[in-house]
Structures are given as structure tokens and as C-alpha cells.
């Protein structure tokens, strides 16, 4: 937990900003003098620190429904020189490797998840938010984009799927079942440290599927960038339209990942992958069935269990 008895002024970290927000919400004497709107904005920024770290002042203001000047005034009220100094705190936090612990601390300190043994309430909150993630993902899914992604997977000469750390599970799931439907599918993992070297074989006619949630893993972004520079296409599977991968391609499928969970909720990612594979198999028709049968015959031949 953050130490709420005192904090640096001006703040020197996101943890200090969290302590200030909590003190202001409680009306403590040492808290910064924030208007109700300023406090609400600060709490919104702390609830989505990756956006505060990456968006421009105008884009961040639009994201939160305020004027850019509101962000500048908030920075001044916190004792900071301006927005750039304010944003630097979020950027330092994003690169420190403490993203998840910061989120966990925020959820506990700001009361966004129940405490005191109220586990049934907490489980229900997580369940409801995950249902919300699934609904938002389904409602926001661009059918034309999904169809284009399926077609790109069919037509590509070869497909590389890259997703590191928490996103590796989704990348593995996609590449495993995609290999039932077509050949030349390669899962890029970190074994032997040869990630970027594997991208050398890619070129025009090839497709990279990048799976990356914010905060994005650098190796995944670098791999996709390398592939693009060599002429390959990129399909991005991510949780926010402002994610690095999403800005690198016009072919992006978004999976909502919001809610009171310490880590990134992943349910909607797997649903997006299932939708993509289903669309792909439907477009392939009889060829999909034949490909699956060949794979099953190989499994049976080698008695793979």
C-alpha cells in the first residue's frame, strides 16, 4: 500500500499521485486543492495510466471528455510545471516494470474492488465486468475488418504469430488451431532468443499476427516493425486503438480489457480469436475440412495423445 501519511510535493511518481488522489478524496488537510472535476480527472488518469503515458495532450483530453487546458490546470494544481512534467511520471511508471503492482495498489487503495473478505461480491464484480468486456468486444467488432483479416490469413504465403509474456497464451492458441487450417504457420517464442532473426524470412506476401496488450512488450512491437519494413502485412490483436501495434496497421481487431482485475482480462481476446478462426474456416469451406482431416490423420499416425 502507498504511504498516505505524506507525499512529495510536487509528486515524483505515480505512487505519489495515487496518494494525493486518495488524500484529496478523503478531504485530508495535506491534500492538494483540487476541484471536484480535477479530482475526477486525476482518478480517471490513474485508472488508465497507459493512456496517460502515451497519448498527446489533445488526444488524452478527448479520451476523458475535457479540454486540454484542464490537464494543464490539473498539473499546476499538483505542483507540477505543466502537462509534460505530469505525463513524464506516467511514462516513467510504464517503463519501470511495475505496471501490474501499480494497478493492484490503485484497485485496493481507491476501493475499486471489495475488501474485508467480501469475496462473493468481488467475484461478481469481476464476472460482470468480463461480461461487459465480451459485450463491448462483440458490439464493437468491425465485420468488414474481421472478414479482411480472415482473407489475409487465407491468402498469406506464410504466417508468423507473435505474442510475448501474458499474450503468449493467445498467440499459441491462435497459431495452434490456425495450423489445422493452413500450412506455413509459425509461432514466434523466446526460446534461444532468436525472435528478430526469425523475421528475416518474411517479405511481401507474408503476414504477421501481433498479439499485444498494453503495456506492450517491446519484442513483439519490434518483431512486427521489422516484418513491416521487409514488406509483410500486419494483423494486430490488441486491447486499445491507441496501442502501438494498432497504430502500425490498418488491420486491427480489438478485444476490450477493462475492469477491477489486477492483470489484463483476457477472455475477450480468446473470443476474438475464436471468431477469427470460425470466419476463416467458413470461408475455406471444404478445404478447411480436408486440412483438418489431414492434421488428424497425422496425429493418429504418430499416436499423439
C-alpha positions in Angstrom: 0.0 0.0 0.0 1.1 3.6 -0.6 2.0 5.6 2.4 -0.8 8.1 2.8 0.6 9.9 5.8 2.6 12.2 3.5 3.9 12.6 -0.1 6.4 14.6 -2.1 5.2 17.9 -3.4 5.4 18.2 -6.3 4.8 14.4 -6.8 7.7 12.4 -8.2 5.9 9.2 -9.1 2.6 7.7 -10.0 2.5 6.2 -6.5 2.7 9.8 -5.1 -0.2 10.8 -7.4 -2.2 7.9 -6.1 -1.6 9.0 -2.5 -2.6 12.6 -3.4 -5.8 11.4 -5.1 -6.7 9.3 -2.0 -5.9 12.2 0.4 -8.0 14.6 -1.7 -10.9 12.2 -1.9 -10.8 11.8 1.9 -10.5 15.6 2.4 -7.2 15.4 4.3 -5.5 18.6 5.2 -2.3 18.0 3.3 -4.1 17.0 0.1 -3.7 19.2 -3.0 -6.5 21.7 -3.6 -8.4 20.1 -6.4 -11.8 21.0 -7.8 -14.3 18.1 -8.0 -13.7 17.9 -11.7 -9.9 18.0 -11.3 -10.1 15.1 -8.7 -12.3 13.1 -11.0 -9.9 13.7 -13.9 -6.9 12.6 -11.8 -8.7 9.4 -10.8 -9.6 8.7 -14.4 -5.9 9.1 -15.4 -4.8 6.8 -12.6 -7.3 4.3 -13.7 -5.8 4.2 -17.2 -2.1 5.0 -16.7 -1.0 3.6 -20.1 -3.2 6.2 -21.9 -1.8 9.0 -19.8 1.7 7.8 -20.6 1.3 7.6 -24.4 -1.4 9.9 -25.7 -0.8 13.5 -26.7 -2.5 16.2 -24.5 -5.2 16.8 -27.1 -5.9 13.0 -27.6 -5.8 12.4 -23.8 -8.3 15.3 -23.2 -10.6 13.9 -25.9 -10.4 10.4 -24.3 -11.6 11.8 -21.0 -14.1 14.4 -22.4 -12.3 17.5 -21.2 -10.4 20.4 -22.7 -6.6 20.2 -23.0 -6.4 23.2 -20.7 -8.0 21.0 -17.9 -4.9 18.7 -18.0 -2.6 21.7 -17.7 -4.5 23.2 -14.8 -4.5 19.8 -13.0 -0.7 19.6 -13.4 -0.3 23.0 -11.9 -2.7 22.2 -9.1 -0.5 19.2 -8.2 2.5 21.5 -8.1 4.0 20.5 -11.5 5.4 22.7 -14.1 3.0 21.6 -16.8 1.5 18.7 -18.7 4.8 17.3 -20.0 6.2 17.0 -16.4 2.9 15.4 -15.4 3.0 12.9 -18.3 6.6 12.1 -17.5 5.5 10.5 -14.2 3.2 8.1 -16.1 5.9 7.3 -18.7 8.5 6.5 -16.0 6.0 4.2 -14.3 5.2 2.4 -17.6 8.8 1.7 -18.3 9.7 0.6 -14.7 8.1 -2.8 -15.0 5.7 -2.0 -12.1 2.6 -1.7 -14.2 0.7 -4.6 -12.5 1.7 -3.7 -9.0 0.7 -0.1 -9.6 -2.7 -1.3 -10.9 -3.2 -3.6 -7.9 -2.3 -0.9 -5.5 -4.7 1.5 -7.2 -7.6 -1.0 -7.1 -7.1 -1.7 -3.4 -6.4 1.9 -2.3 -9.2 3.5 -4.3 -11.7 0.9 -3.2 -12.4 -0.3 -6.8 -12.5 -3.9 -5.5 -14.1 -5.0 -2.3 -12.0 -6.0 0.7 -12.7 -7.4 4.2 -13.5 -10.9 3.0 -16.2 -9.9 0.6 -15.1 -12.5 -2.0 -18.6 -13.2 -3.4 -19.0 -9.5 -4.2 -15.6 -9.3 -5.7 -16.2 -12.4 -7.9 -19.5 -11.0 -9.1 -17.9 -7.7 -10.0 -15.2 -9.5 -12.0 -17.8 -11.6 -13.7 -20.0 -8.7 -14.6 -17.0 -6.7 -15.9 -15.9 -9.6 -18.0 -19.4 -9.9 -19.5 -19.1 -6.2 -20.2 -15.8 -6.8 -22.0 -17.3 -9.6 -24.1 -20.3 -7.4 -25.0 -18.2 -4.4 -25.8 -15.9 -6.5 -28.0 -18.8 -8.2 -29.9 -20.7 -4.9 -30.4 -17.5 -3.0 -31.5 -16.3 -5.7 -33.8 -15.9 -4.4 -37.4 -17.3 -7.2 -39.6 -15.5 -5.9 -42.6 -12.3 -5.9 -40.7 -12.9 -9.4 -39.4 -13.6 -10.6 -43.0 -10.5 -8.9 -44.3 -8.3 -10.5 -41.5 -9.7 -13.9 -42.4 -9.0 -13.4 -46.0 -5.4 -12.2 -45.3 -4.8 -15.4 -43.2 -6.0 -17.5 -46.2 -4.0 -15.7 -48.8 -0.7 -15.2 -47.0 2.2 -17.2 -48.2 3.3 -17.8 -44.6 2.0 -16.6 -41.3 4.0 -15.7 -38.2 2.2 -15.2 -34.9 4.0 -13.3 -32.2 2.8 -12.5 -28.7 5.0 -12.4 -25.7 4.5 -12.7 -21.9 0.8 -12.6 -21.0 -0.2 -12.6 -24.6 1.7 -15.7 -25.4 -1.3 -17.9 -24.4 -3.4 -16.2 -27.1 -0.7 -16.3 -29.7 -0.2 -20.1 -29.0 -4.0 -20.7 -29.2 -4.3 -18.9 -32.5 -1.2 -20.5 -34.1 -2.1 -24.0 -32.9 -5.6 -24.1 -34.4 -4.6 -22.0 -37.4 -2.1 -24.7 -38.3 -5.1 -27.1 -38.6 -6.5 -24.9 -41.3 -3.4 -24.0 -43.3 0.3 -24.7 -43.7 3.3 -22.4 -43.0 2.2 -21.1 -39.6 4.9 -20.3 -37.2 4.6 -19.3 -33.5 7.4 -16.9 -32.5 8.5 -17.6 -29.0 11.6 -16.5 -27.0 13.4 -19.8 -26.9 17.0 -19.3 -27.8 16.5 -15.5 -28.1 16.1 -15.6 -31.9 12.9 -13.6 -32.3 14.1 -10.9 -34.6 16.3 -13.3 -36.6 13.2 -15.3 -37.5 11.6 -12.2 -39.1 14.3 -12.2 -41.8 12.5 -14.8 -43.8 9.4 -12.6 -44.1 8.6 -10.4 -47.1 5.8 -9.3 -49.5 3.0 -11.9 -49.4 3.6 -12.8 -45.8 1.5 -11.9 -42.7 2.5 -11.3 -39.1 -0.2 -11.5 -36.5 0.9 -9.4 -33.5 -0.9 -10.1 -30.2 -0.1 -7.4 -27.6 -1.9 -5.8 -24.7 -0.9 -2.6 -23.1 1.6 -2.2 -21.6 3.0 -3.7 -24.8 6.1 -6.0 -24.9 8.9 -4.4 -26.8 10.0 -7.6 -28.6 6.5 -8.1 -30.1 6.4 -4.5 -31.3 10.0 -4.7 -32.7 9.2 -8.0 -34.5 6.1 -6.5 -36.2 8.0 -3.4 -37.1 10.8 -5.5 -38.7 8.3 -7.5 -40.7 6.6 -4.4 -42.0 9.9 -2.9 -43.1 10.5 -6.1 -45.1 7.2 -5.8 -46.9 5.0 -8.2 -44.8 1.4 -7.3 -43.7 0.4 -6.9 -40.1 -2.8 -8.0 -38.3 -2.9 -6.6 -34.8 -4.9 -8.1 -31.9 -4.9 -5.7 -29.0 -7.0 -4.1 -26.4 -6.9 -0.4 -27.4 -7.0 1.5 -30.6 -4.0 3.7 -29.4 -1.8 0.7 -28.8 1.5 0.7 -30.7 0.5 -2.3 -32.9 -2.8 -0.7 -33.8 -1.1 2.4 -35.0 1.2 0.4 -37.2 -1.5 -1.2 -39.4 -5.0 -0.6 -40.7 -5.9 -4.2 -39.9 -6.7 -4.4 -36.2 -9.1 -6.4 -34.1 -9.9 -5.0 -30.7 -10.6 -7.0 -27.5 -11.9 -5.0 -24.6 -10.0 -5.5 -21.4 -11.4 -3.3 -18.6 -12.4 -3.9 -15.0 -11.3 -4.5 -11.4 -8.7 -7.1 -12.1 -5.0 -6.9 -11.1 -3.8 -8.1 -14.6 -5.1 -7.7 -18.1 -8.5 -9.5 -18.6 -8.0 -12.0 -21.5 -11.5 -13.5 -22.1 -12.4 -11.3 -24.9 -9.1 -11.9 -26.7 -9.9 -15.6 -26.9 -13.4 -14.9 -28.2 -11.9 -12.6 -30.9 -9.5 -15.4 -31.9 -12.4 -17.9 -32.0 -14.5 -15.6 -34.2 -11.5 -15.1 -36.5 -10.8 -18.9 -36.8 -14.5 -19.6 -37.3 -14.8 -16.9 -40.1 -11.6 -18.4 -41.7 -12.9 -21.9 -41.7 -16.3 -20.8 -43.0 -14.6 -19.0 -45.9 -12.4 -22.0 -46.7 -15.4 -24.4 -46.8 -14.4 -27.9 -47.8 -10.7 -27.0 -47.9 -10.9 -26.4 -44.1 -12.4 -29.8 -43.5 -9.8 -31.5 -45.7 -7.0 -29.7 -43.9 -8.3 -30.6 -40.5 -8.6 -34.3 -41.6 -5.0 -34.3 -42.8 -3.9 -33.0 -39.4 -6.0 -35.5 -37.5 -4.6 -38.3 -39.6 -1.1 -37.3 -38.8 -1.9 -37.2 -35.1 -3.4 -40.6 -35.3 -0.4 -42.0 -37.2 2.0 -40.9 -34.6 -0.3 -41.8 -31.7 -0.1 -38.3 -30.3 -2.2 -38.0 -27.1 
